[in-house]
Amino acid sequence: MDLKEYFRTIRETASSIETKFVIVVSKQTPDGGKAGGRTEVPRELAAKLIVDGMAELATKEQTEEFYQQQLQDKESADEQASRNRLQVAILSEADLRNWREPGKPDRK
């Protein structure tokens, strides 16, 4: 394939992709590429990967699964970050006494 044809094919493929970003699924390649990996990429890169035979567009179901997994991963990371956050409270002596012995009145 000559270069003009190659880049024309990439442009045509990119123009057929409706959204700015898409999910592609990798294919197994002779240079060690593994099949089944999903990634969100810009439409121009997706077109190049498709033309080069390195990936294909994800199906609607695969796309939904990808975004669902991304959402779960983000929630998990947010939860872990909140657990790792150090929380500090400054208490007066009276507050500390009331916290330790809630039934006793405050002595001033």
N, C-alpha and C positions, 0 to 999 in steps of 0.2 A: 504494500500500500504506500503510495507516495504521501508526502507531508500535507499537501493541500487537501487530499481526500481524507486523510486522518483527522485533521482539524475541522473539516467540514462535517464529518461524522460526529465528532464531539459536540460541535455547536448544535446540530440537529437533535442529538440526544438530549442535550441540556434544554433546548427549547420545548421538548416534549414533556419535561418534568414540570409539574404545575406549581409546586411550592418552592420557596427559597431554600429550605433545608429539608433533607430527606434521610430516611434510614436505609442503609445498604447492608447487605449480608455478604460477607466475604466468601470466596470460592477457594478451593484448594488449588494452589499453583505449583509449578515445577520448582520455583525458587524458595519453597518452604512456607508459602502462605497457607494458613489453616482455614478450613471451611467452617461456616456457621457463626463467625463473629459479627456482631451488629454494632454499627456506629452511625451517629448522626453527622452528616457532612453537607456542605453547600452543594447546590445542584450542579455547578460546574465541575467540581471534583467528583461527584457521583457519576456524571456523564463520562469523565475520563476513565474512572475505574471500570465502568460498564464496557466501554469500547475496548479497553485493554484486556477484558476478560478476567478481571480480578474480583469483581463483585457484581451483584444484581440488586435491583430494587427490592426492598422488603415488601411482603404482602401486608394487607391491612391488619391482619391478625398479628403478624410479627411486629409491626409498628406499635400496636396497642400494648403488646407484651413488653416491648422495649421501654415505652414511656411509663408503664406501670412499675417495672423494675427500677427505673430511675427514681420514681417517686418514693418507693419503699426504701431504696438506698439513702436518699436524702433524709427521710424521716428518721432512719436509724442513725445516721451521722449527727443529726440535730439532737437526738436523744442522748447519744454518747457525749456530745459536746456539753450539754446541760449537766450531765453527771460529773463531768470533769471540772466544771466551773467552781471556783472557790467563792463561798458566800460568807460574808463577814457582817456581824451585827454588833453595834456598840450599845452596851447597856449601862445604865447608871447602877449604883450599888443597890438602890431601892428596887429597881426592876429585877436585878439578879436575885435579891432575897425573895421577892414575890414569885419569881420563876421557880426557885428551889423549894420554897415553902408556901404554896398558894393559899393555905388556910390561915396563916398568921397575918395580922395587920402590920402595916408598915410602921416602923419605929423611927421617929425623926428626932 
